[in-house]
Amino acid sequence: MILVTGATGNIGSALVRELHACGAGPLRGLTRDAERVTFPDGVEAVEGDFGEPESWERALDGVRSLFLVSRLGPDAQLIEAARLAGVDHVVLVSSITVQTHPHLGPAAENLAVERLLKDSGMAWTILRPTQFASNALMWAASIRAGETVRAPYAETGLPTIHPADIASVARVALTEPGHQGRTYALTGPAPVTARQQAEAIAAVLGRDVPFVEIGRQEAHARMAAVFGDEGADAVLDVTGGDVNDELLRVRDAVSRVTGSPARPFRQWAAENADLFR
């Protein structure tokens, strides 16, 4: 049995579809509201909440492989619950900032989760993706309203990754040999700037998407309400204020692991155009 946590999220939903399509065997998706979720036929929807430990026990019953996203819940308790339930292998989504920005608080937290997993005695595979293409959904309300997209560091190009590529690597790690004890840094196929992302969305919508670059102070004020001061500073450092060659480097791990090239941002934009209309 494979358990996918966050099964309705950007990565988890794609992973459920891929595992089902490849006939991975018994498959379970963890969600907060099983009655509202429609998984492919044969995929069990199990209701659970990271804030309710008893729900983890139900979800983990009979599970041998687990997909987990770092820092979405109480990681130490989740990892221990998986160990006690007899889980053999965990595929963990961490962050590339563990290696590119280890001095930042969120990176240190992700590294701590990686260490917990490695020390658990279970087999592990760690995925360290860069910035998600789906982060552009933060602009969706403005674009739908015809308003100007406002973003900092407009000309800094990061090798943004399509969440489905993370899912594809996770699917291979969960179902094929040779990936236990491995850590993969995952990127998209090429750098793409915030301005280019807005242009790609405009192209698939067939209309202009006004864009203006803003300063760090304004961006911080907007982000702090969501991420807090430290979190906002960390996001801004990674997206432009403190870039380095390690962060900017395009890697071929997606193609090496899956046999298919990483998807470009424009493909993500085309697949999600309706969210911006």
C-alpha positions, 0 to 999 in steps of 0.5 A: 500500500502506498499512502500519498499525503497532501493528495489534493495538492499541486504535487499530491494530486498529480502523483495520485494520477501517475501512480494509478495510471502506472498500476502501482498497486493498492493506493491511498490518498490522505485528505481532510474531506474524503467526501468531497474528493474524487480520486481515480477508480480504485484509489482509496480516499482516507480522511485525516488531519495533521492536527489529529494523531489518531487519524494518522494511525488509520491512514497508515494502517497497512502502508509500506510506502509513504509520500510526505511533504516536509513541514506541512505537519508535525514532522517528528510525530508523523515520521515516528507514526510511520515507523511504528506503523511499519512503513518501509520507505518514505519519499520526502519533499524538502527544498533546494534551499537546504543546499543553496541557502542553509543559513535561512530559517526555513532551510534549517527546518527542512534540513532538520526534517531530512535528518529525522527521516534519515535517523528513523531507520526507514528507507528514504528518498529526498526530493529538493525542488526549487521554486514551484511554477504554481507559485504564480497562482498568487497572481491569479486574483489580480489577473482575473480582475484585469489588475497589474501584477506586482512582483519584486526582482522582475529580471531574476530568472530561477529554474522554476519547476512544474509540480507534476515533475516533482510528482513524476520523480516521486512516482519513480522513487516509490515504484522502481528500485535504485532510489532509496538513500538518494537525494535529488535536487529538482529544477525546471529546464531553464531559468524564467523570470517573474516578468517572463512568467507573466508574459507566458500567462498573457500568451495563453490567455490571449490578452495583456497582463500588465506587470510592474516591478516593485521594491523589496520593502513593498513586497515584504509588506505584502508577504509578511501578512502570509509568511510572517517577517522571517518567512517573507525575508526568506522568500525574498532572499531566495527569489532575488535578494540573495541568489547564487550560482547553486540556486540558479543552476539548471539540473537534469535530475528530472530527465535522469530519473523519469526519462522525460524532459522537465516541463517548461513554465509555459506548459504549466501556464497553458495547463492552468489557464482557466485559473487566471480567466 
